[in-house]
Every structure is written in C-alpha cells, then in structure tokens.
Amino acid sequence: MIPVLEPFLGEDELNNVVEAVKSSWISSQGKFIGDFEEGFSNYHRVKHGVSTSNGTAALHLALKSLDIGKGDEVLVPTLTFAATANAVIYCNAEPVFVDSHPEYWCMDPYSLEEKVTSRTKAIIPVHLYGHPCDMDPIMDVAEDHDLYVVEDAAEAHGALYKGKKVGTFGDISCYSFYGNKIITTGEGGICITNDDSLEDKMRILRDHGMNTSKRYWHDVIGFNYRMTNLQAAIGVAQLQKLDQFIAKKRKIASYYQQMLKDLVDDGLIILHPEMSWANCVYWIYCILIEDKFNLKRDNVITELLSRKIDTRPFFYPITDMDPYQKVPLPHAEELSRKGLSLPSSINLDYEDISKITDELKSIR
Ligand SMILES: Cc1ncc(COP(=O)(O)O)c(C=O)c1O
C-alpha cells in the first residue's frame, strides 16, 4: 500500500529523543524546547516562537492572546480543516465563512470586503495544501478595517508569497507538526510573532495563565498547551531538513506534472496550481477530477485503493456541515467535489509516482 503521507524520520530524530530521555526532561522543560522555538522563528526571521501541544492549540492561543471573544467575528475560508473554524468557536466568537478562489483554492481575497461588519476582528488566511494565499489584498482589507491577521500555515511550512515566507505577514502565524505535515513533532504546533507583548501573553496563556514571577498565582484563565521536550527533540532534527523536504515535495510535484500532462491535455483533470506570485510547497499533491473523467472522484478513490494506492478527498466546505453556519459558497463546493490528494511522502521516488499515475491513467 502506498500511503498518502508518512513522516520521514531518521537517526538524528532518534538520537535527540534518546538524549531527552537520558536527561530525564521529558515534559515541557528541557533544552530542545527553546532550541526548537528559536530555530523555527529564526528560519522565518521572526522574533518569537511559542511552541504548543498541537496546531489547533496554536490557533486557539493566538486568538485568545488577541482577545478575540464573545460577539466578535473572524473571517475564515470555508475550504479548510475544521480546526481553523473550531479555534474561533472555542473563543465564543463567530467564524464568518469566505469562498475559495477557483484558480488557487485558498480564501478569495476579493470576497472578504463584503463580509466585514462592525463586529469583525480578524482574518485567518489558510495557506491550503501548501499554496500561499494572495496576501497583498488580504493585508489591504485588514489595514482598511483595522483587523488582526492570524495566518494558518499548518500545511505550508516554507512556502513563499512574492519571495517572502508565509507566516511572516500576520500579527501571529500558526503551524502544525502533526505526523503528516512537512515537518513533524508527532503532535505539535507553534505560534510565531514579532510582537513582544503578544509573545508574553501567549507564554502565560499556554501555561495555565500562571504569573511568571509568582508561582501558582493565576491572573487569567489559561490552558495547558505546552509542547514536550520529546516532541521538540524530534522537531529540532526535522527542522534541519525542512528545506531538503520542501525541495523533495517540489520534485514529486514536478513528476506528477510531467506524468499527468496527457490527462490535462484531454481535459480530464486539473493540476495543483502554482500562481506566478507563489512558491508552493505541495504539502500534499492535489488534482481536480473533471466531469469528463470516466469515474467520479469518489470512485477514483475506491479504484486506486483496490490497486493499493491510498488517496484523500478534499476537505468538505465547513459551511456544508451541521455544527456550522450553512451558507452556499459555490467555488469551494465545486473544489471539494472534484479535489483529490495523491500520495506525497518524502520517500516516494520516480518509480512510485510513475506507478500511481499509470494506475490513474488506466481508469481514465
Ligand atoms: C489548515 C489546518 N489548520 C489547523 C490544523 C490543526 O493542526 P493539528 O492537527 O496539529 O491540531 C490542521 C491540521 O491538522 C490544518 O490542516
């Protein structure tokens, strides 16, 4: 079976974990935590990194530190993993959903303005499937209406917008290091920011809201969102390989582009986009199955599975699901219906991609 995504771990990760275990610092103190926070923020040339137990906690922590709360609205794309919207709901605020740009699948910046009300406090652009959002028009709307921007870069470590790393545009940017992400800590996340006071606030909220100079004294209600030294030990080793992993993701994308060209020429599929202003990191390589294809997307998934190739459908639009506000957002609905994510693990080679694309072609 070729899985959709699996982590790529080696001796360095193992040695760091052994070192952490031998040091007996296995909870949320220990040298790897600071090293990982510093390494990740330096990679982005951003002042601070506040690591967290996972990416959802990072989003929640970011929004809490910006005092997002009851009565506030936050603009969120409907085509994303549910955690983006859930973090808003955890704050008792309301996610207001925005349609996708049909060409590159992220939040459409030109449908933001019409959603802004006097209650809007923030925008969460999600760099979906490794492709950056169009940040200039998003930042313009934020500036015009005095809104915070929290980037959700869980799927786009190291992606570039007009040559600048994603995660460096917003007030705070959040990442996930879940096992299927470009780099992993098992479970894990981080918030990065240039703002000293937001960093302080996030560190306090992450640690139960405890006063930093008076132990067991709580000025605010916080959370336990700390990363462990064991997670950070893996993260430090993974971070060394991030650029190498991105280069490999782009190589895999180039194989798919070459090998799927005839399906594109026949109008049967659309390839993962990369806009002229973008450097996509292709966290997971995606295609759209057009209506002319012999099988519907879900049948393609079943067929490929029977040939030992695991794939994933796109996310459902959040606005299609019962716990959330239901709104028709047509571009996201069409993308969700047609979108298919193909195996994209770092260890795949030319022959693997060739097998996957041959099987896909055989059911065209
Ligand atoms: C866009 C997006 N945001 C947030 C998350 C949540 O991260 P985690 O699973 O680490 O909580 C994920 C993925 O898992 C994601 O894909």
The ligand as a Gaussian input file, in Angstrom:
#p B3LYP/6-31G(d) Opt

LIG

0 1
 C       -5.195000      24.063000       7.889000
 C       -5.023000      23.379000       9.212000
 N       -5.193000      24.089000      10.336000
 C       -5.056000      23.527000      11.540000
 C       -4.725000      22.201000      11.683000
 C       -4.674000      21.607000      13.058000
 O       -3.439000      21.138000      13.435000
 P       -3.323000      19.929000      14.490000
 O       -3.813000      18.703000      13.842000
 O       -1.843000      19.896000      14.782000
 O       -4.107000      20.318000      15.689000
 C       -4.524000      21.432000      10.534000
 C       -4.148000      20.018000      10.509000
 O       -4.054000      19.145000      11.161000
 C       -4.681000      22.026000       9.262000
 O       -4.532000      21.299000       8.151000

